[in-house]
Amino acid sequence: MLTPVVDDDGTPFWEYAARGELRVQACAEPGCGELRFPPRPCCPHCHSFAAEWRRMSGRGRIWSYVIPHPPLLPDYAAQAPYNVIVVELAEAPRIRLVGNLVAGPDARLDSVARERIRIGARVQVVFPREPKELEEGAVRPPRWTLERS
C-alpha cells in the first residue's frame, strides 16, 4: 500500500495519528487562530510562523467520493472496487481530508458497500490498530466510519 510522504511540517500530524488523535495545525498568533491543512510553516491569513496543533472531534461529513476500478496497483486491485472519500471536518468546513470509508479501523478498503456512501453522510475518524496493517514506525492514515445516528 502507498504510504504518505512525511515532511517536517506534517510530522506532528502523523505523530498524533499514531496515538489515535486527529489534530490540525492552527495559527498560534493571538487574534488569529486560523486552522490550516495541509500543515505549512506560515499562516496564510496573518503570515505568522507561530503554530500549534489542535485536537479535532474527528467528526465530519462526506464532501465527495470516488470508486476506483482496476487497473490499479496490485495491493489495491485485490480490494477493488473500494472507495476514496473526501471528508469536510465538522469544526473546520474548509479543511478536507482524503481517506477511505470502512466498516471499522482494521477493515478492508472494500468493507462498506458503495450503495451506503452518500455525499453529506456523517462520518467519524478511526485509525488502524492491527499490526498486519502497519509496519513498525509506519504512519496511520485516517480512515472513516459512518456515524451512528
Buried (B, 14 or more C-beta within 10 A) or exposed (E): EEEEEEEEBBEBBBBBBBEBBBBBBBBBBEEBBBBBBEBEEBBEEBEBEEBEBBEBEBBBBBBEBEEBEEEBEEEBBEBBEBBBBBBBBBBBEEBBBBBBBBBEBBBEBBBBEEEEBEEEBBBBBBBBEEEEBBEEEBBBBBBBBBBEE
